[in-house]
Amino acid sequence: MNTIRRLLIANRGEIACRVIASCKRLGIESVAVFSDADRNAQHVRKADLAVYIGASAASESYLNAQSILDAARKIKADAIHPGYGFLSESTELITLCQQNDIIFVGPSVASIADMGSKIEAKAIAQALEIPTVPGYNGADQNSDVLFSESEKIGYPLLIKASAGGGGKGMRIVNAAAEFTEALALAKQESLSAFGDDRVLLEKYLVRPRHIEVQVLGDSHGNVVHLFDRECSIQRNYQKVIEEAPVSHLGMDLRQKLFDCAVRLGKHLSYLGAGTVEFIVDADTQDAYFLEMNTRLQVEHPTTELVTGVDLVECQIRVAQGEALSFTQEQLTVSGHAIEARLNAEDPANNYMPETGVIELYREPTGEGLRIDSGVAQGSEISPFYDSMVAKVIAFGETRGLATRRLLTGLNNFSIGGFKTNQEFLIGLITRPAFHQELTTQYIAKQFPEGWQPWGEVMHMAIAAAAKAEEGQFDAASPQQGNPWQRMGSWRLTEPSGTPASSWFCIEHAGELIELAVTGCHGKYEVTIKQEDDTDNETFHVLIARPQAKLESSYWQVEINNTRCTLDILFSNNQVSLSSPRLNRSYDFISLEESQLGPAAALKDSSAAIRAVMPGVVTDVLVKAGDKIVEGDTALVMEAMKLIHNLPAPCSGVVKEVLCAAGDSVADGALLIEFEPEE
């Protein structure tokens, strides 16, 4: 047995902090790695040691196997834990570890290679008589062959990248006419994300459930399952809420999934933690093998809470050569656990990722609550990595109790500085359908027109009143230095009864919202302006600043005779509102900027495509002179590990293309201009 005394964690954020926690319990020295963007990150602060590995871009740091290996050798690490994502399923990193006598905390090269290709994994499953979704997973990737196979399978069908997951390289095709474009986009996205454009075709199930089985294996031939998880609530194939065990599942089918997962694990001589994923037809109850993730899963805490097993500890122990300390018969499930992923994103704006500094951060506490995070107040959410801020996990003796505790946790999670999906998550678990049979269509069915937050205009009015009130006390405020903006009582109009007036502009979901604010000293009238002034909406706001500068920043607010208490934070030109069930951030810009500069373009962006956030252009699908139809994809960007297809805002002709594949672009950068058709 090889004892691990010093463990390097080849990851960042929440999962790095999670591994560090298990290291501390085991008395193992933890080593973090960090890029330029993560120099002051939470995982760096929590680890015993930390080593710099490169520039902010993941390709130059966390995805650079040689840099990880060099860091491990530099501090003489006994082992490397890859976490999830990045190099967690990299045969290159394992090979480097083997060549340098460093333990890789994970499965063998052979297991990862076999399961890393969906095509190979499906063939192995079929050989083991594990049911797979009808489709095509052949080696011939000729477009004509793929189209011919799609006709045999029938529509709707799913095009899937062979080399990866997470929703990248996946397209639903509803009719033959859509196939060619969907195939091209899936291949491009797969090549960009995984360096491999091979795809497979599968029959698309109309009401699928996504169910997975956790497995553990050791080097002594033991493979056990740790029961099941429900992962059906997804958006764009990205899991949003997960739970263990699965509800509304018959015992015969449940046991069948367990048997298939263990059979596959034993065939692979699997070492460590892995997850076998299945898709279940909710109408027929037929179950099909989907893929195997040869790593720890984001949702692993739900299994830990219902089994009492520390999966990270198990990974480390079996990597040292130990046998599993329990048999299948000794494993049991007790209670229910549900996990929600709190992301920096704007669900009301097509779930666009958000970046910024966490100006307010208070994690909830309470019975049955667990928070896994890799941030703290002052941490920065950068555009280089994924948008997950924290995971809120709740445990209870019953599913109902776990749900209530999760709701309490989400309600009492205070976070400010950018938008999050906090309200969206609350909306998901408070729908009556949450307690019925779940499918991957859950979000689309519950919010067919897309999710929108309650009272958006009202909260803009509160933010504007708060900014006006704060401006009277803040010496650095533009109101103090600009006599035309300041609302002080020196105005000549004040004695005559005409209140002071200010104008604000909020940049929201790609639009500029103008607000007129009149009043002072905590009493304001806020009017949301419309272009024709016919549908202006006016709010009467009474607002009182905190009496003392305490850790909390609770303001007393009354708007149109409704009272509430809010956390209100100011950061440069951003105002954040936070309270139970509420998390809003609004970006204010000056009137000058609204008329000049990049922001002015938002008023007339109907003939151009601009960058939705800082990122990299991965593909340009048009050139100057091309005719294009409104809604057709013209350009593809990658930002925060997500692929964004940017559509043409109008029908017409491409006037000018101002970028190329591979370009790094800033938020709001002009990328393509169009000549709209008359």
Residue pairs with C-beta under 8 A, 6 or more apart in sequence:
1 320
1 321
1 322
2 78
2 103
2 320
2 321
3 78
3 320
4 28
4 78
4 79
4 103
4 105
4 316
4 319
4 320
5 28
5 29
5 78
6 28
6 29
6 31
6 75
6 76
6 77
6 78
6 79
7 19
7 23
7 28
7 29
7 30
7 31
7 77
7 78
7 79
7 80
7 81
7 105
7 316
8 31
8 33
8 51
8 68
8 71
8 72
8 75
8 77
8 79
8 80
8 81
9 16
9 19
9 20
9 30
9 31
9 32
9 33
9 43
9 47
9 80
9 81
9 83
10 33
10 62
10 68
10 80
10 81
10 82
10 83
10 86
10 87
10 93
11 19
11 33
11 43
11 62
11 81
11 82
11 83
11 84
11 85
11 86
11 88
12 32
12 33
12 34
12 35
12 38
12 41
12 43
12 62
12 374
12 385
13 41
13 42
13 43
13 374
13 375
13 385
13 386
13 388
14 372
14 373
14 374
14 375
14 388
14 390
14 391
15 83
15 84
15 85
15 296
15 298
15 374
16 32
16 43
16 47
16 83
16 374
17 42
17 43
17 46
17 372
17 373
17 374
18 83
18 312
18 372
19 30
19 81
19 83
19 312
20 30
20 32
20 43
20 46
20 47
21 312
22 310
22 312
22 313
22 316
23 29
23 30
23 316
24 30
25 310
25 313
26 313
26 316
28 316
29 48
29 49
30 46
30 47
30 48
30 49
31 47
31 48
31 49
31 50
31 51
31 71
31 72
31 75
31 77
32 43
32 44
32 46
32 47
32 49
32 50
32 51
33 50
33 51
33 52
33 53
33 61
33 62
33 68
33 71
34 41
34 43
34 44
34 50
34 51
34 52
34 53
34 61
35 52
35 53
35 54
35 55
35 56
35 57
35 58
35 60
35 61
35 62
35 384
36 54
36 55
36 56
36 61
37 56
37 380
37 382
37 384
37 385
38 44
38 56
39 52
41 374
41 379
42 373
42 374
42 375
42 376
42 379
43 374
44 50
49 75
51 71
51 74
51 75
52 71
53 61
53 62
53 64
53 67
53 68
53 70
53 71
54 60
54 61
54 64
54 67
55 61
56 382
56 384
57 384
58 86
58 384
58 385
58 641
60 67
61 67
62 68
62 86
62 87
62 385
63 86
63 87
65 87
65 90
65 92
65 93
65 96
66 96
68 80
68 87
68 93
69 93
69 96
69 97
69 100
69 102
71 77
72 80
72 97
72 100
72 102
73 100
73 102
77 102
78 102
78 103
79 102
79 103
79 104
79 105
79 316
79 319
80 93
80 97
80 102
80 103
80 104
80 105
81 105
81 106
81 312
81 315
81 316
82 88
82 89
82 90
82 93
82 104
82 105
82 106
82 295
83 295
83 296
84 295
84 296
84 297
84 298
85 386
85 641
87 93
88 106
88 295
88 296
89 112
89 116
89 293
89 294
89 295
90 112
91 109
91 112
91 113
91 116
93 104
94 104
94 106
94 108
94 109
94 112
95 109
96 102
97 103
97 104
98 104
98 109
103 319
103 320
104 319
105 272
105 315
105 316
105 319
106 112
106 271
106 272
106 294
106 295
106 315
106 319
107 217
107 268
107 270
107 271
107 272
107 274
107 294
108 269
108 271
110 268
111 268
111 269
111 270
111 271
111 274
111 294
112 294
113 120
114 120
114 121
114 124
114 268
115 121
115 124
115 268
115 274
115 291
115 292
115 293
115 294
116 163
116 294
117 162
117 163
117 198
118 137
118 160
118 161
118 162
118 163
118 200
118 291
119 137
119 138
119 139
119 162
119 198
119 200
121 289
121 291
121 292
122 132
122 137
122 200
122 289
123 137
124 264
124 267
125 131
125 132
125 264
125 289
126 132
128 260
128 263
128 264
128 267
130 260
130 263
130 264
130 289
131 260
131 286
131 287
131 288
131 289
132 288
132 289
133 202
133 203
133 205
133 279
133 288
133 289
133 290
134 153
134 202
134 203
135 153
135 157
135 158
135 200
135 201
135 202
135 203
136 146
136 149
136 150
136 152
136 153
136 200
136 201
137 162
137 200
137 201
138 145
138 149
141 197
141 198
141 199
143 180
143 183
146 183
146 199
146 201
147 176
147 179
147 180
147 183
149 201
150 157
150 173
150 176
150 179
150 201
151 176
153 201
153 202
153 203
154 203
155 173
155 174
155 175
155 176
155 204
156 172
156 173
156 174
156 204
156 206
157 172
157 173
157 201
157 202
157 203
157 204
158 170
158 171
158 172
158 173
158 201
158 202
158 203
158 204
159 169
159 170
159 171
159 173
159 182
159 183
159 186
159 199
159 200
159 201
160 169
160 170
160 186
160 199
160 200
160 201
160 202
161 168
161 169
161 170
161 186
161 189
161 190
161 193
161 194
161 196
161 197
161 198
161 199
162 190
162 196
162 198
162 199
162 200
163 169
163 190
163 194
163 195
163 196
163 198
164 190
164 193
164 194
164 196
165 237
165 291
165 293
166 237
166 238
166 641
167 236
167 237
167 238
168 189
168 190
168 193
168 194
168 643
169 186
169 187
169 189
169 190
169 193
169 194
169 199
170 186
170 237
171 182
171 183
171 185
171 186
172 182
172 204
173 179
173 182
173 204
183 199
185 633
185 636
185 645
186 199
187 197
187 199
188 197
188 618
188 619
188 636
189 618
189 636
189 643
190 196
190 197
190 198
190 199
191 197
192 618
192 619
192 636
192 638
192 643
193 638
193 643
205 279
205 281
206 283
206 441
207 281
207 282
207 283
207 439
207 441
208 232
208 279
208 280
208 281
208 282
208 439
208 440
208 441
209 230
209 232
209 279
209 280
209 281
209 282
209 437
209 438
209 439
209 440
210 230
210 231
210 232
210 234
210 239
210 277
210 278
210 279
210 280
210 290
210 440
211 228
211 229
211 230
211 231
211 232
211 246
211 249
211 257
211 277
211 278
211 279
211 280
211 287
212 228
212 229
212 231
212 275
212 276
212 277
212 278
212 297
213 225
213 227
213 228
213 229
213 257
213 258
213 260
213 261
213 275
213 276
213 278
214 225
214 226
214 227
214 228
214 229
214 273
214 274
214 275
214 297
214 300
214 303
214 311
215 223
215 224
215 225
215 226
215 261
215 262
215 265
215 270
215 273
215 274
215 275
215 276
216 223
216 224
216 225
216 226
216 272
216 273
216 274
216 311
216 314
216 318
216 324
217 223
217 224
217 265
217 266
217 268
217 269
217 270
217 271
217 272
217 274
217 318
217 324
218 271
218 318
218 322
218 323
218 324
219 271
219 318
219 321
219 323
220 323
220 324
221 266
221 269
222 323
222 324
222 327
223 262
223 265
223 266
223 270
224 262
224 324
224 326
224 327
224 328
224 331
225 258
225 261
225 262
225 265
225 328
225 331
226 303
226 307
226 309
226 311
226 331
227 244
227 245
227 258
227 303
227 306
227 307
227 331
227 333
228 244
228 245
228 246
228 249
228 254
228 257
228 258
229 242
229 243
229 244
229 245
229 246
229 299
229 302
229 303
230 242
230 243
230 244
230 245
230 246
230 247
230 438
231 239
231 242
231 277
231 299
232 438
232 439
232 440
232 442
233 239
233 240
233 241
233 242
233 428
233 438
233 440
233 442
233 443
234 240
234 440
234 442
234 443
235 351
235 443
236 351
239 298
239 299
239 341
240 340
240 341
240 421
240 425
240 428
240 443
241 338
241 339
241 340
241 341
241 425
241 428
241 429
242 298
242 299
242 302
242 338
242 339
243 302
243 336
243 337
243 338
243 339
243 399
243 402
244 299
244 302
244 303
244 305
244 306
244 333
244 336
244 337
245 306
245 333
245 336
246 254
247 399
247 437
247 438
248 436
248 437
248 438
249 280
250 285
253 280
253 285
253 287
256 287
257 276
257 278
257 287
260 276
260 278
260 287
260 289
261 276
264 270
264 276
264 289
264 292
265 274
265 276
270 294
271 318
271 319
272 314
272 315
272 318
272 319
273 295
273 296
273 300
273 311
273 314
273 315
274 292
274 293
274 294
274 295
275 292
275 293
275 297
276 289
276 292
277 289
277 290
277 291
277 292
277 293
278 287
278 288
278 289
278 290
279 287
279 288
279 290
280 286
280 287
280 288
281 287
281 288
282 437
282 439
296 311
296 312
296 315
298 341
298 388
298 391
299 339
300 311
301 337
301 339
301 370
301 372
301 391
301 393
302 337
302 338
302 339
302 393
303 309
303 311
303 337
304 310
304 311
305 335
305 337
305 370
305 393
305 395
306 333
306 334
306 335
306 336
306 337
306 395
307 331
307 332
307 333
307 334
308 334
309 326
309 331
314 324
317 325
318 324
335 395
335 396
335 397
335 398
335 402
336 395
336 396
336 397
336 398
336 399
336 401
336 402
337 393
337 394
337 395
337 402
338 393
338 394
338 399
338 402
338 403
338 406
338 429
339 391
339 392
339 393
339 394
340 391
340 392
340 393
340 406
340 410
340 425
340 428
340 429
341 388
341 391
341 421
341 425
342 388
342 389
342 390
342 391
342 392
342 410
342 413
342 415
342 420
342 421
342 422
342 425
343 353
343 387
343 388
343 389
343 420
343 421
344 353
344 354
344 355
344 356
344 381
344 387
344 388
344 389
344 418
344 419
344 420
345 351
345 352
345 353
345 354
345 387
345 419
345 420
345 421
346 352
346 354
346 419
346 509
347 421
347 423
347 424
347 451
347 453
348 450
348 451
348 452
348 453
348 456
348 509
349 509
349 510
350 450
351 421
352 612
352 613
353 383
353 387
353 613
353 639
353 640
353 642
354 381
354 387
354 418
354 419
354 420
354 585
355 380
355 381
355 382
355 383
355 418
355 613
355 614
355 640
356 380
356 381
356 417
356 418
356 571
356 574
356 585
357 378
357 379
357 380
357 381
357 417
357 571
358 375
358 376
358 377
358 378
358 379
358 380
358 381
358 389
358 415
358 416
358 417
358 418
359 377
359 416
359 417
359 569
359 571
359 576
360 377
360 414
360 415
360 416
360 417
360 553
360 567
360 569
360 576
360 578
361 375
361 376
361 377
361 378
361 379
361 414
361 415
361 416
362 377
362 413
362 414
362 415
363 371
363 373
363 390
363 413
364 371
364 392
364 408
364 409
364 410
364 411
364 412
364 413
366 405
366 408
366 409
366 412
367 405
368 394
368 395
368 396
368 401
368 402
368 405
369 392
369 393
369 394
369 395
369 405
369 408
369 409
370 392
370 393
370 394
370 395
371 390
371 391
371 392
371 393
371 409
372 390
372 391
372 393
373 389
373 390
373 391
374 390
375 381
375 389
375 390
381 387
381 389
381 418
383 613
383 614
383 615
383 639
383 640
384 640
385 640
385 641
386 640
386 641
386 642
387 640
387 641
387 642
389 415
389 420
390 413
392 406
392 409
392 410
392 413
392 425
393 406
394 402
394 403
394 405
394 406
394 408
394 409
395 402
395 405
396 402
396 403
396 404
396 405
399 435
400 435
403 429
403 434
403 435
406 429
407 426
407 429
407 430
410 422
410 425
410 426
410 429
411 426
411 580
411 581
412 580
413 422
414 567
414 578
415 422
415 578
415 583
416 567
416 569
416 576
416 577
416 578
416 583
416 585
417 569
417 571
417 574
417 576
417 585
418 574
418 576
418 585
419 583
419 584
419 585
420 583
422 583
423 453
423 454
423 581
423 582
423 583
424 451
426 581
427 446
427 447
427 451
428 434
428 442
428 443
428 446
431 446
433 442
433 445
433 446
443 451
453 459
453 584
456 584
457 528
457 537
458 539
458 559
458 560
459 577
459 582
459 584
459 586
460 506
460 508
460 513
460 515
460 528
460 586
461 515
461 526
461 528
461 539
461 541
461 559
462 539
462 541
462 543
462 557
462 559
462 566
462 577
463 506
463 568
463 575
463 577
463 584
463 586
463 588
464 504
464 506
464 515
464 517
464 524
464 526
464 588
465 517
465 519
465 524
465 526
465 541
465 543
465 557
466 543
466 555
466 557
466 568
466 570
466 575
466 577
467 504
467 570
467 575
467 588
468 479
468 487
468 502
468 504
468 517
468 519
468 520
468 524
469 522
469 524
469 543
469 545
470 477
470 545
470 570
471 477
471 478
471 479
471 480
471 486
471 487
472 479
472 487
472 488
472 520
472 521
473 545
474 480
474 570
478 485
478 590
479 485
479 486
479 487
479 502
480 486
485 502
485 503
485 591
486 500
486 502
487 500
487 501
487 502
487 517
487 519
487 520
488 500
488 520
489 500
489 520
491 500
493 499
493 500
494 500
499 518
499 519
499 520
499 525
500 518
500 519
500 520
501 516
501 517
501 518
502 516
502 517
502 518
503 514
503 515
503 516
503 517
503 591
504 514
504 515
504 517
504 588
505 512
505 513
505 514
505 515
505 588
505 589
505 590
505 591
505 593
505 594
505 599
506 512
506 513
506 515
506 586
506 587
506 588
506 589
507 513
507 587
507 588
507 589
507 599
507 602
508 586
508 587
510 602
510 605
511 602
512 589
512 594
512 599
512 602
512 603
513 528
513 529
514 528
514 529
514 594
515 526
515 527
515 528
515 529
516 526
516 527
516 529
517 524
517 525
517 526
517 527
518 524
518 525
519 525
522 542
522 543
522 544
522 545
523 541
523 542
524 540
524 541
524 542
524 543
525 538
525 539
525 540
525 541
526 538
526 539
526 541
527 536
527 537
527 538
527 539
528 536
528 537
528 538
528 539
529 536
530 536
539 559
539 560
540 559
540 560
540 561
541 557
541 558
541 559
542 557
542 558
542 559
543 555
543 556
543 557
543 558
544 555
544 556
544 557
545 555
546 552
546 553
546 554
546 555
552 567
553 567
553 568
553 569
554 565
554 566
554 567
555 565
555 566
555 567
555 568
556 563
556 565
557 563
557 564
557 565
557 566
558 564
564 579
565 579
566 577
566 578
566 579
566 582
567 576
567 577
567 578
567 579
568 575
568 576
568 577
568 578
569 575
569 576
569 578
570 576
573 587
573 588
573 589
573 590
574 585
574 586
574 587
574 588
575 585
575 586
575 588
576 583
576 584
576 585
576 586
577 583
577 584
577 585
577 586
578 584
589 599
593 599
593 600
594 600
594 603
598 668
599 668
601 608
601 610
601 668
601 670
605 649
606 649
606 650
606 676
607 649
607 650
607 652
607 655
607 673
607 674
607 675
607 676
608 649
608 670
608 671
608 672
608 673
608 674
609 634
609 635
609 646
609 648
609 649
609 670
609 671
609 672
609 674
610 668
610 669
610 670
610 671
611 637
611 665
611 666
611 667
611 668
611 669
611 671
612 637
612 639
612 644
612 646
612 667
613 639
613 640
613 667
614 639
614 664
614 665
614 666
614 667
615 637
615 638
615 639
615 640
615 644
615 664
615 665
616 637
616 638
616 639
616 662
616 663
616 664
616 665
617 635
617 636
617 637
617 659
617 660
617 661
617 662
617 663
617 664
617 665
617 671
618 636
618 637
618 638
618 643
618 661
618 662
619 635
619 636
619 661
620 634
620 635
620 636
620 657
620 659
620 660
620 661
620 672
621 633
621 634
621 635
621 636
622 628
622 634
622 635
622 648
622 654
622 657
622 672
623 654
623 657
624 654
624 655
624 656
624 657
625 653
625 654
626 653
626 654
627 652
627 653
627 654
628 634
628 648
628 651
628 652
628 653
628 654
628 674
629 648
629 651
630 647
630 648
630 649
630 650
630 651
631 647
631 648
632 647
632 648
633 645
633 646
633 647
633 648
634 646
634 647
634 648
634 654
634 672
635 645
635 646
635 659
635 671
635 672
636 643
636 644
636 645
636 646
637 643
637 644
637 646
637 665
638 644
646 671
648 674
649 674
650 674
650 676
650 677
651 676
651 677
652 674
652 675
652 676
652 677
653 674
653 675
653 677
654 672
654 673
654 674
654 675
655 673
655 674
655 675
656 672
656 673
657 671
657 672
658 670
658 671
658 672
658 673
659 665
659 669
659 671
659 672
665 671
